[in-house]
Amino acid sequence: MCGIPGSGKSKRASEIKHYLEEKHQKKVVIINEENLQLIKEESYKDPIQEKYTRGFLKSNVEKVIDAETVVILDSLNYSKIIFLFLVKGYRYELYCLARTA
């Protein structure tokens, strides 16, 4: 899910999860900072902490991703701290995980 803070990503992720579970009997997992008990203000306060946070999110995606599970990573897709090319690289890594599964 991509979008600016407060744009409704988490709400839409919940709606998609509900739809897929009810209509298509799919197993759906939402991964976000809240589910992992992370505090966004602390998780993205500096580049080092942000790197650890993104790594933690990615490792949790790796734990649950498979051909039978829909995984929704509901997280920031940018921040004031890191450069855009780093986020693109991160999203590409996630794409590769999905493709492998």
Residue pairs with C-beta under 8 A, 6 or more apart in sequence:
1 9
1 10
1 12
1 13
1 72
1 73
1 74
1 75
1 77
2 9
2 77
3 9
3 77
5 76
9 74
10 32
10 34
10 74
13 30
13 32
13 72
13 74
14 30
16 28
16 72
17 28
17 30
17 70
17 72
20 26
20 28
20 70
21 27
21 28
26 69
26 70
27 68
27 69
27 70
28 69
28 70
28 71
28 72
29 64
29 69
29 70
29 71
29 72
30 72
30 74
31 57
31 60
31 61
31 64
31 71
31 72
31 73
31 74
31 75
32 73
32 74
32 75
33 39
33 40
33 43
33 53
33 57
33 75
36 56
36 57
36 60
38 53
38 56
40 76
42 49
43 49
43 50
43 53
44 50
44 53
44 76
44 79
44 81
46 81
47 81
47 82
50 79
50 81
50 82
54 75
54 90
57 73
57 75
58 90
58 93
58 94
58 97
61 71
61 73
61 94
61 97
62 97
64 71
65 71
65 97
65 98
65 101
66 101
67 101
71 98
73 94
77 87
77 91
78 84
78 87
